[in-house]
Amino acid sequence: MAAPRIFWLCSHETLRYEEIPLFLEAGAEIIPSLGDAALLRFDSHYDNESHLLYPHWRKHCTIPTPVLEEMRHIDIIGKRGKLNRTEAELFNRWIDVMYIASFPDIVNNVMDWFRGYPLFRVFGHGDFTNYSRVMDFYKLDKNKFHQHSKYIWSPILASLDLPEDPRIVKNKLYLNAFVSPERLGSQWIGRRSQPYISTTISYMDGNHPARDIYDQFSRHFKDIPSLVLGKNAKSALTGANDNIAGYTDTITFHSKIACSRMFIYLGFHSNFHLHFTPIEAISMGVPVLFLERSGLAQEARDHGISNAALRSIGMYRDVHELSQAVKEAFHNFDFLENLTLNQSIIFGRVFSRTRALAAARSLVNRVQEYVVQNRKEPYKEPALMNVSPGTLFRKPTINRDLPKEQGQMARFSLETIRSLTGRPVYSDNGDFIARLAVPGVDSPGMLLAEYIGFMKPGLYAVSMYVKAFQPSSQSVGSFSMGTWIPNFVLYATHHIGSIGAGENLITLMVNVSPETAAATKELRFHWDGTHPIEISHLFIQKLS
C-alpha cells in the first residue's frame, strides 16, 4: 500500500521531533519544510540533519531527491501559500497532505490550488485572540473553509474549538500533545536539587503578553531564587534581574529544569494555549506548580480529571496562591516527591503518545483513497521500511553526547560501541537488542572497550545492564573505567563475582578531577568467558 505523503510546514523543533516520528510510525511519508529564518532567531541548527534531534525522515521517503529539494526550497511561508502554476503542480503531483501550522492565511491560499488535504494544525493563541479573529483581520472568508471537502482542523488541545467560529473547526483531527522522555536526557535530582525555581517565558523582547507574564512572575517570586529559561537574549529586558538565563541549547535547557527545586507554569493565563515545557518537566519527574486557568489544567479537565484532583497535584487558583505554595513546599521534599509521582500518573494518561499515534493512523486511513487515486508514478518501497525509534534519529555517541550539567543523563546503545568479543543480536524487525557473549563460541575478552575524550570535572554514575540467563556464583567479569595520564590509572572498578538471572544493573561511581578532565579515558567490560551474558545499554549521568 502506498503511504500518504505529508508536507510538514512548521518551524517548531519540539513538534518536529515528536510528530514526524509519530506520522512515520503511523504509516506516512513526511517531508519537513526548511526552517523559516524569521521564526528561528534562536535555532541556527534547525536544518542541520546531523543534529541529534533531527529525525531521519529521508530513509522513509520515496520521492526522488532532486524533486524533494526543489519542493523544500520553495518558500511557502514567505509567499504566504501563493504559489505559481509550476510550483503548485509539483506539490499536487507528489504530496497528499499539506500540514500547515498556525497561519490561516496560508491555509486559505493553499486551498486555491492544492488538490489534496490541507490540514490546519493549531496550538492556541491564548485568551487575547483566536484563529477566527485572525481570519477577520486578514479578511478571509470562513465559508471557504467550511465548504472545502478535504480541509481538516487539527487542534493540539481538546478545547481549542470552543472560542472559534464553527465553520473553521470541521473535519476535526484532535492530535494531542505528548513528549518522548528519551529526547529530554535529564531526570529531576530530587533531594539534591538546587535551591531555585525554574520557569520558561520566551520572546520577551517583542511580545507584550510575555513581558507582562515576566513582570508578574518577578513580583510574586521576588524573594525566591529563580531562573527564567526560554528563547530570549540575556538582555531581553532593560534593567531585568540576572534570573534571565538567555537562550540555551536543548541539553542545557532541560538539565537546568531537572536541577531546579520546582518548575512554575504560568503560561498565558489561558485555557486555550499550552507550552511543551511543563509536560517535559513532568516527564523528567520535576514537580510542577500551575494555574487553574491554563491549558495544562484544561486539557486534564477535558479528560475527566476534576478540579479537586488537580488541586491535589499542584494546581492553584491564582499566582498569589501559587507563590505561597512554593514558599511552603520549598524544603518539603516528602511533599514534592509525592507530587511528582502523582503528576506522572495523571498527566501521563492525559498527554499520551499512544492516543496521538491512534489519531495519526486515523489520518493515514482517512486520506488513503485519495492517495490511490492521485499517485501516478509506480510505487517503490522506501530505503528503510522498518519504522522504529532506533531508525529515526542519529545514534548518540559517547564523545559527542556526554552529559555536561548536573542531573543530565545520556543513554547509549552498545550496537556501535567498540567491542573485541561477542556479537550483536537483532530482533526480527532489525532493531538492536544486545551484545551477546557465549562460552565456547566467543573468546574471553573485552565485551566493551571504548575510549572517551574530554569529560567535565565532577561525579558521574556510569551504569550498564548485564543480563544473565541463569544465576551463577562464578565470576562473570569486571566493569571498570580509568584514565591514561600517561599510564592507565583506574577511576573505579566493579568485579562481578556472582550474578542473578535476568537483568542486573551494574554501576560505577566515577569522579573526574580537573587534572584528568582532558585526558583520554577508557571504559572496559572484561568478560571472563565462563557464563553466557548479554549487555544492552550504557547510561552516564552527571551527579555533580
Secondary structure, DSSP 8 states (H G I E B T S, - for coil): ----EEEEE---HHHHHHHHHHHHHHT-EEEE----GGG-TT-TTTT-TTSTT---GGGG--S-HHHHHHHHTS-TTTTTT---HHHHHHHHHH-SEEEEES-HHHHHHHTTT--SEEEEEE----TT--HHHHHHHTT--HHHHHH-TT-EEEESSTTTTTTS-GGGS-S---------HHHH-B---GGG--S-EEEE---TTT-HHHHHHHHHHHHHTTTS-EEEESS--TTSSTT--TTB-----HHHHHHHHHHSSEEEE-TTS-TT---SHHHHHHHTT--EEEESSSHHHHHHHHTT--HHHHHTTTEESSHHHHHHHHHHHTT-HHHHHHHHHHHHHHHHHHS-HHHHHHHHHHHHHHTHHHHHHH--S-----S-----HHHHS----HHHH---STTBEEEEETTSS--SS-EEEE-TTS-EEEEEE-TTTS-SEEEEEEEE----SEEEEEEEEEEESS-BSS--EEEEEEEESSSEEEEEEEEE--B-SEEEEEEEEEEE-TTTTTS-EEEEEEE-SSS-EEEEEEEEEE--
